[in-house]
Amino acid sequence: MNQPHDEENMIGGAWCANLEDMINWFEIDARRETEFTGVITQGRDSQNDDYVTSYFLAFSNDSREWTTIHDGYADWLFFGNSDKDTPVMNQLAEPVLARYIRIIPQSWNGSLCMRLEVLGCPLPDPADALYRQNEVTPVDYLEFKHHSYTEMVALMKSVNDECPNITSIYSLGRSSKGREIIAMVISGNPTEHEIGEPEFRFTAGLHGNEALGRELILLLMQYLCKEYKDRNPRAQRLVEGIRIHLVPSLNPDGHETAFEVGSDLSSWMTGHFTEDGFDIFQNFPDLNSILWDAEDKGMVPKLTPNHHVPIPDDSDMAVETRAIISWMESHPFVLGANFQGGETIVAYPYDRRSAGYQYAEPEDEPRVIADESLFRWLAVSYASTHLTMTHSYHRSCHGDTAAGGLGLVNRAKWKPITGSMNDFSYLHTNCFELSVFLGCDKFPHQSELAHEWEKNREAMLTFMEQVHRGIRGIVKDQQGNPIANATISVEGINHDVTTASTGDYWRLLNPGEYRVTARAEGFSPVTKLCVVGYQSGATACSFNLAKSNWDRINHRNVVNGNNGFSANSRLTERQRRMKIARIRRIRKQRLMRLRSTTMLPPTTTTIPTTPETTTSWYDSWLVGEGQSSTPGGFTDSILDYNYEYKIDDY
């Protein structure tokens, strides 16, 4: 909505709004908690008299919930400039402690443009202090060390023993060498899915030599357990509002190989692959080609669905990959991220560049994912809250600046791959997944773990909170029974999600108004307008579906009585057969007309035809006892007719 202008441009010299109205705002992220004390504003440095004459100030700690300064009765209106050149300072009566500040113009002269300076003092950053002093003073309950596979399992069990009411440990399956792929779930009710509670996942160790992600997840387990017990409000909201799955090592064989070598001697590829030589992250079935080929042929979504693409039978996968897929299919995951190493960036899908070739020509634009704007926001939510990921003076680990200082990148435009976990997750399940690259050093020294935890802690918490962004609800029939596997479609976004076995669903969306449709086999679809706001929490948007007319036509009422049917039900059955016969006759007439048309010889003469007089198919509903909708009444063949037509056939 807003953009800074180049001073050399005739319309430059300040920040200006694209659309001039009072909903525009200018936001500054101080990167850390700051005591804001005031704002200095000035008009645009140009030949025009463009300046802001009044504005509101709002503050936030998470960029989602905002508080506008007020006097106890109404929002406080700050008076700005009376010309374009004179700076005007407004000091706050009391400093405001926050991370984000917004200036919201309410009136202006000329165009909506302004220059400004924000006054405040950042609070001391403990992480920077540790870095400067080159010493580690870790939180006493966190264990900053690298863990072997055995030590990792022991630590997870100790967390479970400390917080048995909110944690549970389970296995995804076994590696090729027989090691369990261990996961921990943290939730108010960890052992089962609760209706309305979204499921989230953090995973690491797809490549066994990328050790930092493993240690961050182990630290997160300890942190959530301890902070929940200490009644930290934010930790309580996370644990009680989300079912959090944490998997520190998806490739335990590679993990053990790299650990035995150690951080000082581990090479770039030590433990990268599984014992059988697979790169797990690129070992998932290539569903992109299936969907894109169908899209190119115009088959999506009428003939080929735009979601839950089936897995080809000939997929060659590692045992670890198969275990991960089975796990993905067993839980209604909504959002997830996998931790990797070798770069400092967040990569969002699509990860594959084109349907024909893994590496397309540089000038070819990769195919854009249907939810790109949402994926970009999810990537920003992690990168912007990470303490250093968006520092523009940091260059890429390999010389090129992949993210342009923003901390995020589309994987297909950066380093495209085929068969990625992220693309598979999006195309085969409901889960939106990204890759978080934690740093150039895949296996940092143990003394650096405390600093890495401080850099990533807030980013991990903020990213988990994004699972509540969008809409949620339950799809039921008119008797109140949940409908599993119903499809939720959002107009304008060519990607659907489905309900869980308990009828609940979550659809991640950015703020806005959406026409949302719920569909299920045998039910009439229902469309609603669902509004997603900027406030915390997903918007409730539930559906009650009624049985469709075609389902009623095909339905038999079986009751106790003669041969299982009462007199009324026999009449209903007779009428049902009449309706079927009527539909069958109309279909046969259509086929005859089609055949006669295709058998006509080519000619340039227009042959007039007299339209056949027929009765609408629904007139057969009015047929009563003693009447017949077919010449000669019913035949035995009609009684055995297998009615399988759907409404789409007509």
GULUM-282296 format. One line per 3 residues: number of its first residue (from 1); for each residue x, y, z of C-alpha. Coordinates in steps of 0.5 Angstrom, whole numbers. Last residue first. Layout:
! residues N
NUM = X/Y/Z  ...
//
This chain:
! residues 650
650 = -53/-66/-33  -47/-71/-31  -45/-66/-26
647 = -51/-68/-22  -49/-75/-21  -51/-82/-24
644 = -50/-88/-21  -57/-92/-21  -56/-99/-22
641 = -62/-102/-25  -64/-108/-23  -72/-106/-22
638 = -71/-103/-29  -69/-109/-32  -75/-113/-30
635 = -80/-108/-33  -84/-102/-31  -90/-99/-34
632 = -92/-101/-41  -89/-94/-44  -85/-91/-39
629 = -87/-85/-33  -93/-90/-31  -99/-88/-27
626 = -102/-92/-22  -100/-89/-15  -97/-82/-17
623 = -92/-78/-22  -91/-72/-19  -83/-73/-18
620 = -83/-75/-26  -84/-67/-27  -77/-67/-25
617 = -74/-69/-31  -77/-63/-35  -83/-66/-40
614 = -81/-67/-47  -83/-64/-54  -78/-66/-59
611 = -75/-60/-63  -77/-59/-70  -71/-59/-74
608 = -68/-55/-80  -63/-57/-84  -57/-52/-86
605 = -54/-54/-92  -46/-54/-92  -46/-62/-92
602 = -42/-67/-88  -46/-74/-88  -50/-75/-82
599 = -48/-80/-77  -45/-76/-72  -52/-72/-71
596 = -56/-79/-71  -51/-81/-65  -52/-75/-61
593 = -60/-75/-62  -60/-83/-60  -55/-81/-54
590 = -60/-76/-52  -66/-80/-52  -63/-85/-48
587 = -61/-80/-43  -68/-78/-43  -71/-85/-42
584 = -66/-87/-36  -68/-80/-33  -75/-83/-33
581 = -74/-90/-31  -70/-87/-25  -76/-83/-23
578 = -81/-89/-24  -76/-93/-20  -76/-88/-14
575 = -84/-87/-15  -84/-95/-14  -80/-94/-8
572 = -84/-89/-4  -90/-93/-5  -87/-99/-2
569 = -84/-94/3  -91/-92/5  -94/-99/5
566 = -88/-101/10  -82/-104/7  -77/-110/11
563 = -80/-115/7  -87/-113/10  -85/-109/16
560 = -79/-105/20  -76/-99/16  -71/-98/10
557 = -72/-91/7  -68/-92/1  -64/-86/-2
554 = -62/-85/-9  -67/-79/-10  -65/-76/-4
551 = -58/-76/-6  -60/-73/-12  -63/-67/-8
548 = -57/-66/-4  -57/-67/3  -56/-61/7
545 = -49/-58/10  -48/-54/16  -42/-50/15
542 = -37/-47/20  -33/-40/19  -29/-38/26
539 = -24/-33/24  -17/-35/27  -14/-31/33
536 = -10/-25/34  -13/-18/31  -12/-17/24
533 = -18/-19/21  -20/-25/16  -28/-24/14
530 = -31/-30/12  -37/-29/6  -40/-36/6
527 = -42/-41/1  -45/-48/2  -45/-54/-3
524 = -51/-59/-3  -49/-66/0  -48/-73/-3
521 = -40/-72/-3  -38/-66/1  -37/-59/-1
518 = -36/-53/3  -35/-46/0  -31/-40/2
515 = -32/-33/-1  -26/-29/2  -26/-22/5
512 = -19/-20/8  -13/-21/12  -8/-27/10
509 = -10/-34/10  -9/-41/13  -15/-45/12
506 = -16/-50/18  -21/-55/19  -26/-59/23
503 = -30/-65/21  -27/-70/26  -24/-74/21
500 = -20/-68/19  -23/-63/14  -20/-62/7
497 = -16/-56/4  -17/-53/-3  -12/-50/-7
494 = -13/-45/-13  -14/-39/-9  -19/-34/-12
491 = -25/-36/-9  -23/-40/-3  -25/-48/-3
488 = -26/-52/3  -27/-60/1  -30/-65/6
485 = -26/-70/8  -30/-72/15  -37/-69/16
482 = -39/-68/23  -46/-70/25  -50/-64/28
479 = -57/-67/25  -56/-62/19  -49/-65/17
476 = -43/-62/20  -37/-58/17  -33/-55/23
473 = -29/-48/23  -23/-45/22  -21/-38/18
470 = -14/-35/17  -8/-34/22  -8/-38/28
467 = -2/-43/26  2/-36/25  3/-37/33
464 = 8/-42/31  12/-37/27  12/-32/33
461 = 15/-37/38  20/-40/33  22/-33/31
458 = 23/-31/39  28/-36/40  32/-36/34
455 = 37/-31/36  37/-33/43  38/-40/41
452 = 44/-38/37  47/-35/42  47/-40/47
449 = 49/-45/42  56/-42/40  60/-45/45
446 = 58/-52/43  61/-50/36  57/-50/30
443 = 55/-56/26  52/-53/19  56/-47/19
440 = 53/-42/14  47/-41/18  40/-43/20
437 = 36/-45/14  29/-45/15  25/-49/10
434 = 17/-48/9  11/-52/10  4/-51/9
431 = 0/-57/11  -7/-59/8  -4/-66/5
428 = -1/-68/-2  0/-62/-6  3/-57/0
425 = 7/-63/4  10/-65/-3  12/-58/-5
422 = 15/-57/2  19/-64/3  22/-63/-4
419 = 21/-68/-10  25/-64/-15  30/-58/-13
416 = 31/-51/-15  36/-47/-12  34/-39/-12
413 = 28/-38/-16  25/-45/-15  26/-44/-7
410 = 23/-37/-7  27/-33/-2  27/-30/5
407 = 31/-26/9  30/-19/6  37/-17/5
404 = 37/-19/-2  35/-26/-1  40/-30/-5
401 = 45/-25/-4  51/-28/-8  58/-30/-5
398 = 57/-37/-2  55/-36/5  50/-30/3
395 = 52/-23/5  50/-20/12  50/-12/11
392 = 42/-13/10  41/-15/17  35/-19/15
389 = 37/-26/19  40/-22/25  35/-23/31
386 = 30/-27/28  23/-24/28  24/-21/21
383 = 26/-28/18  20/-32/22  14/-28/20
380 = 17/-26/14  17/-33/11  10/-34/14
377 = 8/-27/10  11/-30/4  8/-36/4
374 = 1/-32/5  3/-28/-1  5/-35/-5
371 = -2/-39/-4  -3/-41/-11  4/-43/-12
368 = 8/-39/-18  11/-43/-23  18/-41/-24
365 = 19/-35/-29  24/-37/-35  30/-32/-36
362 = 34/-37/-32  33/-42/-37  30/-48/-33
359 = 33/-53/-28  29/-59/-26  26/-59/-33
356 = 19/-60/-36  15/-58/-30  18/-52/-28
353 = 22/-49/-22  21/-54/-17  22/-51/-9
350 = 15/-48/-10  15/-47/-4  18/-42/1
347 = 25/-41/3  27/-38/10  35/-35/10
344 = 41/-36/13  45/-41/9  49/-48/10
341 = 44/-51/15  37/-54/15  31/-53/20
338 = 24/-56/17  18/-52/18  10/-53/19
335 = 3/-51/19  -4/-54/19  -2/-61/21
332 = -9/-66/21  -5/-72/23  -4/-79/20
329 = -2/-77/13  4/-73/15  6/-79/19
326 = 5/-84/14  9/-79/9  15/-79/15
323 = 15/-86/15  16/-87/8  21/-82/7
320 = 25/-86/13  25/-92/9  28/-89/3
317 = 23/-88/-3  23/-90/-10  16/-88/-13
314 = 13/-93/-18  6/-93/-15  5/-85/-16
311 = 2/-81/-10  -5/-78/-10  -5/-71/-11
308 = -9/-68/-4  -10/-61/-7  -12/-58/-14
305 = -17/-64/-16  -16/-66/-23  -23/-67/-27
302 = -26/-60/-25  -20/-57/-22  -16/-57/-26
299 = -17/-61/-32  -15/-55/-37  -9/-59/-40
296 = -4/-54/-37  -7/-55/-31  -7/-63/-31
293 = 1/-63/-33  2/-58/-27  -1/-63/-22
290 = 2/-69/-24  9/-65/-25  9/-62/-18
287 = 7/-69/-15  14/-71/-15  14/-76/-10
284 = 19/-75/-4  26/-76/-4  29/-69/-4
281 = 29/-67/3  31/-75/5  38/-74/1
278 = 38/-82/0  45/-86/1  42/-92/4
275 = 45/-90/11  41/-83/10  45/-77/7
272 = 48/-71/10  52/-75/15  59/-72/13
269 = 57/-67/7  60/-61/9  65/-64/13
266 = 65/-66/20  72/-65/24  71/-59/29
263 = 63/-60/30  64/-68/31  66/-74/28
260 = 62/-78/32  56/-73/31  56/-73/24
257 = 55/-81/23  50/-81/29  46/-75/25
254 = 46/-79/19  43/-85/22  38/-81/26
251 = 35/-78/19  29/-75/22  32/-72/28
248 = 29/-67/32  22/-68/31  17/-63/35
245 = 10/-64/34  6/-58/37  -2/-59/39
242 = -4/-52/39  -8/-47/44  -6/-50/50
239 = 1/-50/49  2/-44/45  -3/-40/50
236 = 1/-43/56  7/-41/53  5/-34/52
233 = 2/-33/59  8/-36/63  5/-40/68
230 = 12/-43/71  10/-50/69  9/-47/62
227 = 15/-44/62  19/-50/64  16/-55/59
224 = 16/-50/53  23/-48/54  25/-55/55
221 = 22/-57/49  25/-51/45  32/-53/47
218 = 31/-60/44  28/-56/38  34/-52/37
215 = 39/-57/38  36/-61/32  36/-55/28
212 = 44/-53/30  46/-60/28  46/-60/20
209 = 50/-66/19  44/-71/19  41/-68/13
206 = 33/-69/15  36/-67/22  30/-62/24
203 = 23/-62/24  18/-57/27  10/-59/27
200 = 4/-56/28  -3/-58/29  -9/-54/30
197 = -14/-55/36  -22/-54/34  -23/-61/36
194 = -18/-64/40  -13/-69/37  -10/-74/42
191 = -5/-76/47  -2/-69/48  -8/-66/51
188 = -6/-59/54  -1/-60/48  7/-62/47
185 = 8/-68/42  15/-71/42  18/-74/36
182 = 23/-80/36  25/-83/29  27/-90/32
179 = 34/-93/30  33/-99/26  39/-98/21
176 = 35/-96/15  31/-91/20  25/-94/24
173 = 18/-91/25  15/-84/27  16/-86/34
170 = 12/-83/40  13/-79/46  8/-75/50
167 = 8/-68/53  3/-64/57  1/-68/63
164 = 8/-71/64  12/-65/64  18/-67/68
161 = 18/-74/66  17/-72/59  23/-67/59
158 = 27/-73/62  25/-77/56  27/-72/51
155 = 33/-71/54  35/-79/54  33/-79/47
152 = 38/-74/45  43/-77/49  42/-84/45
149 = 42/-80/39  48/-76/41  47/-69/43
146 = 51/-63/42  51/-58/48  47/-52/51
143 = 42/-55/56  37/-50/59  35/-50/66
140 = 40/-45/68  39/-40/63  46/-40/59
137 = 52/-35/61  56/-36/55  63/-32/54
134 = 65/-28/48  64/-21/52  61/-18/45
131 = 57/-24/44  54/-25/51  52/-17/51
128 = 49/-18/44  45/-24/46  43/-20/53
125 = 40/-14/48  40/-8/52  34/-4/51
122 = 33/0/45  32/8/46  27/12/43
119 = 26/18/38  23/16/31  25/21/25
116 = 20/23/20  19/25/13  12/25/10
113 = 7/24/4  0/24/3  -1/29/-3
110 = -3/36/-2  -4/38/5  -5/32/10
107 = -10/29/15  -11/23/19  -4/20/18
104 = -3/13/22  5/13/25  6/6/27
101 = 11/3/32  14/-4/33  18/-7/39
98 = 15/-4/45  16/0/51  12/7/51
95 = 16/13/54  11/17/58  8/24/56
92 = 10/22/49  14/28/45  12/31/39
89 = 17/34/35  15/39/28  21/40/23
86 = 20/46/19  20/45/11  14/42/8
83 = 9/47/12  4/47/18  7/40/20
80 = 4/35/25  -1/35/31  -2/29/34
77 = -9/26/35  -10/22/42  -15/16/41
74 = -21/17/45  -23/17/52  -18/15/57
71 = -13/20/53  -11/15/48  -4/12/45
68 = -6/7/40  -5/-1/42  -4/-6/36
65 = -4/-13/36  -1/-17/30  6/-13/29
62 = 8/-18/35  10/-12/41  6/-7/38
59 = 5/1/38  0/6/35  1/13/34
56 = -5/17/31  -3/23/26  -5/30/24
53 = -2/36/19  2/31/14  6/35/9
50 = 6/36/1  7/43/-1  10/41/-8
47 = 17/43/-10  20/37/-7  23/35/0
44 = 16/32/3  14/35/10  17/34/16
41 = 16/29/22  19/28/29  17/23/33
38 = 17/21/41  19/17/47  20/10/45
35 = 23/5/50  25/0/45  24/-8/45
32 = 28/-11/39  28/-11/32  26/-3/32
29 = 21/-5/27  18/1/24  11/2/21
26 = 8/8/16  0/7/16  -5/8/11
23 = -12/7/13  -14/15/13  -14/15/5
20 = -9/17/0  -8/11/-5  0/10/-6
17 = 2/13/0  8/17/0  15/17/4
14 = 19/22/2  23/26/-3  20/23/-9
11 = 15/26/-14  20/29/-19  24/23/-18
8 = 31/25/-15  29/24/-8  27/17/-9
5 = 20/15/-6  18/11/0  12/6/-2
2 = 6/5/2  0/0/0
//
